[in-house]
Protein backbone atom coordinates (compact mmCIF):
# COMPACT_ATOMS: atom_id res chain seq x y z
CA UNK A 1 0.00 0.00 0.00
CA UNK A 2 1.45 3.39 -0.95
CA UNK A 3 1.75 6.26 1.49
CA UNK A 4 -0.85 8.19 -0.52
CA UNK A 5 -3.41 5.43 0.13
CA UNK A 6 -3.02 5.65 3.90
CA UNK A 7 -4.71 8.52 5.65
CA UNK A 8 -4.15 10.70 8.70
CA UNK A 9 -6.58 13.18 10.16
CA UNK A 10 -5.73 16.89 10.26
CA UNK A 11 -7.99 19.02 12.45
CA UNK A 12 -8.04 22.78 11.94
CA UNK A 13 -9.99 25.68 13.38
CA UNK A 14 -11.53 28.03 10.85
CA UNK A 15 -13.98 30.90 10.91
CA UNK A 16 -17.49 29.48 10.30
CA UNK A 17 -18.17 31.96 7.49
CA UNK A 18 -14.96 31.01 5.67
CA UNK A 19 -15.85 27.34 6.07
CA UNK A 20 -19.31 27.90 4.59
CA UNK A 21 -17.94 29.85 1.60
CA UNK A 22 -15.20 27.26 1.09
CA UNK A 23 -17.71 24.41 1.09
CA UNK A 24 -19.99 26.25 -1.36
CA UNK A 25 -17.08 26.93 -3.72
CA UNK A 26 -15.96 23.31 -3.54
CA UNK A 27 -19.49 22.10 -4.30
CA UNK A 28 -19.72 24.51 -7.25
CA UNK A 29 -16.50 22.98 -8.63
CA UNK A 30 -17.80 19.44 -7.95
CA UNK A 31 -14.94 18.68 -5.58
CA UNK A 32 -14.69 17.98 -1.87
CA UNK A 33 -13.05 20.22 0.71
CA UNK A 34 -10.66 17.35 1.49
CA UNK A 35 -9.54 17.14 -2.13
CA UNK A 36 -8.83 20.87 -2.22
CA UNK A 37 -6.94 20.82 1.09
CA UNK A 38 -4.83 17.84 -0.06
CA UNK A 39 -4.00 19.70 -3.29
CA UNK A 40 -3.09 22.87 -1.36
CA UNK A 41 -0.82 20.92 0.98
CA UNK A 42 0.86 19.12 -1.92
CA UNK A 43 1.41 22.45 -3.73
CA UNK A 44 2.82 24.00 -0.54
CA UNK A 45 5.26 21.10 -0.12
CA UNK A 46 6.38 21.42 -3.75
CA UNK A 47 6.83 25.20 -3.50
CA UNK A 48 8.69 24.99 -0.20
CA UNK A 49 11.01 22.13 -1.13
CA UNK A 50 11.39 23.12 -4.77
CA UNK A 51 10.77 19.51 -5.78
CA UNK A 52 7.73 17.74 -7.21
CA UNK A 53 5.78 15.66 -4.72
CA UNK A 54 6.01 11.90 -5.10
CA UNK A 55 3.57 9.85 -3.05
CA UNK A 56 6.25 7.33 -2.08
CA UNK A 57 8.18 10.03 -0.21
CA UNK A 58 7.29 9.78 3.45
CA UNK A 59 9.06 12.82 4.82
CA UNK A 60 11.40 15.65 4.05
CA UNK A 61 15.00 14.61 3.45
CA UNK A 62 16.95 14.22 6.67
CA UNK A 63 19.69 16.68 7.50
CA UNK A 64 22.74 14.40 7.64
CA UNK A 65 24.88 17.18 9.10
CA UNK A 66 23.59 16.58 12.64
Secondary structure as the mmCIF struct_conf table of DSSP 4:
data_model
#
loop_
_struct_conf.conf_type_id
_struct_conf.id
_struct_conf.beg_label_comp_id
_struct_conf.beg_label_asym_id
_struct_conf.beg_label_seq_id
_struct_conf.end_label_comp_id
_struct_conf.end_label_asym_id
_struct_conf.end_label_seq_id
HELX_RH_3T_P HELX_RH_3T_P1 UNK A 3 UNK A 5
BEND BEND1 UNK A 6 UNK A 6
HELX_RH_AL_P HELX_RH_AL_P1 UNK A 16 UNK A 28
TURN_TY1_P TURN_TY1_P1 UNK A 29 UNK A 30
HELX_RH_AL_P HELX_RH_AL_P2 UNK A 33 UNK A 49
BEND BEND2 UNK A 50 UNK A 51
TURN_TY1_P TURN_TY1_P2 UNK A 55 UNK A 56
BEND BEND3 UNK A 59 UNK A 59
HELX_LH_PP_P HELX_LH_PP_P1 UNK A 60 UNK A 62
TURN_TY1_P TURN_TY1_P3 UNK A 64 UNK A 65
#
